[in-house]
């Protein structure tokens, strides 16, 4: 039985990951400051004797002492703590930067102390508004240092740098994964993301709001595929990455709106609003590295993933 720390464990991807790790028979410590995460996501895990929830912000150092059993050593750390939707990470930009610098330093320090393997949840946002399409890991990105998305994009870039420096200097065993747009049950209803917004709007008969003309593209990965990829990356010995994890099936935002409208049988109107500043025009991962190194590729088609997600939102509403 491994002892695994998941920061951001009460968040969307984090809570799915905690669930999967418990299913595998691991002991899971879930750390979350509950800014965007929610105890509802982990409610069903709280009774599990192999699960511990600690309300904690990674901006503060964390010293772990296991309450019940074992030697208190942490074997693996998944660092997922950081608001990830543009609305939330821009809400307090300085805090977002702190999570990606001070927070990552704290967690890398913890990994060093425990000799734990450390997986950093990076992002496709490190490619910014990409001039190379689709994006391989070798692409260095087109990111502005001063725009409203920079707190997240540049934050995640320096987080990657910190991982590799802690590896070179302190021999911390690291792995960097670049997560592309992910969706599924337990997405926060109010996080402003395109999938959750469109589904909510369609189910409530409200206008479906496309920012810009809807020609910008994204590639959407279902959360189960993502969690599988994260676990494979963590458990691949000596694999540092960076590795793209995402679904290479690319859709325009307008196509997504139409699909959501059809799948929800909604009468909502599709309306066009102003495009936010620095909104990337296109995004699609090349996943050759994931396939070769991890034997991973996503298997859930958008149609099926959307229908699971819509059922979840229907229940919540
Ligand atoms: N978007 C949209 N309508 C919405 C929310 C988002 O058209 O109600 C667009 C957004 O401008 C972007 C894309 O959908 O082009 C994906 O946005 P999201 O916030 O989900 O994630 P991003 O990939 O931009 O981080």
Boltz pocket constraint, residues with backbone or C-beta under 6 A from the ligand:
constraints:
  - pocket:
      binder: B
      contacts: [[A, 84], [A, 85], [A, 86], [A, 181], [A, 192], [A, 193], [A, 194], [A, 195], [A, 197], [A, 198], [A, 209], [A, 210], [A, 211], [A, 212], [A, 216], [A, 218], [A, 253], [A, 275], [A, 276], [A, 279], [A, 280]]
      max_distance: 6.0
